[in-house]
C-alpha cells in the first residue's frame, strides 16, 4: 500500500504514467464510470477548500464510488481533542482511501503512519500540496506538449504558497528547466527550495521583484494568492496583498503562447479582463483536477484502466 504525502513519493516516471491515465480519462470519462463501484473515499478536511475537496469527491463519484467525510475539523471529533492518528485508525474501517487537508504541516504524514488505507495529502499548512502539483503538471503538459526545457515563472507569495513548493520540487526533476521566482523580499521562496532543490541539481533560477521584466521570457506564469491565513499579523498582509496584479495590459508583454496558471482561489492577483485571453489556463487547470484525482484514486486502489486492462503502476 502506498500513500501520497510528498510530491516526490512518486517517481517522475510514475508521475508521467498518472498524467497519461488522466489524459485518457479526460478524453473519455464515461469509460471510467464503474471503475470504483462500492469503493469509498473519506474526505477529511480540517481547513477550508472548494476545488480540492469537491474535485476529490466528484472524482470518486465519477468512478462510481462513494464518499463520506467532513468539510471542517470543527464538526469532527478533532474539536473534542481527537488526534489525526486516532481519527485515521477509525476511518480505516469505514473507507478504502482517504484525502486529508490539515492546517498543521506533517499531519497527513502522521496519519499515514497509523492508517490501513492509502492517505492522500490534500494540503498541509504552508508545506506541500502534491495533488495540486499533479494537476498543474498535467495542465502544463497539455498546454506546452512537454515538461522539458521550459522557463517557468512563479509570482506572488512564494514563502507560504504550498502549491509553489510542491510544484518546484517535482518540476526540478524534468530536463532543462529554468525558474524565475518573482516575489517581494518578504515572500521569497523558503531557503530549502534553493539550497536543497535547485542548487544541488544546478538548475538555473533568478529571483526578481519585477513581473513586467520577467514576462517576455516565460513559457508558463504561475500566479499565486498572498496566503493571508499564514501571516502572523494583518498589517503585513495588507501591505503585501496587492504586490502583483496581472491585467490585460501586463499580459501584452508576454509571449503569445505563454500559459497563465493559478491554483485558485484568486483574490485580486488576476483581473477579470485576463479571463478571456487564450493564455488563461486556470479554469481548465481546475477541471483537469477532477481527471487527475480520478487517475490517482484508481492507481492507489490498484484499479485497472478499462482501456488498457492494466494499472498505471503497482501501488
Ligand atoms: C491552494 C491551496 O489550498 O493551497 N488552493 C487549491 O488547493 N487549489 C492555493 C491557495 O489556497 O491559495
Boltz pocket constraint, residues with backbone or C-beta under 6 A from the ligand:
constraints:
  - pocket:
      binder: B
      contacts: [[A, 48], [A, 51], [A, 52], [A, 122], [A, 123], [A, 129], [A, 132], [A, 162], [A, 163], [A, 225], [A, 263], [A, 264], [A, 265]]
      max_distance: 6.0
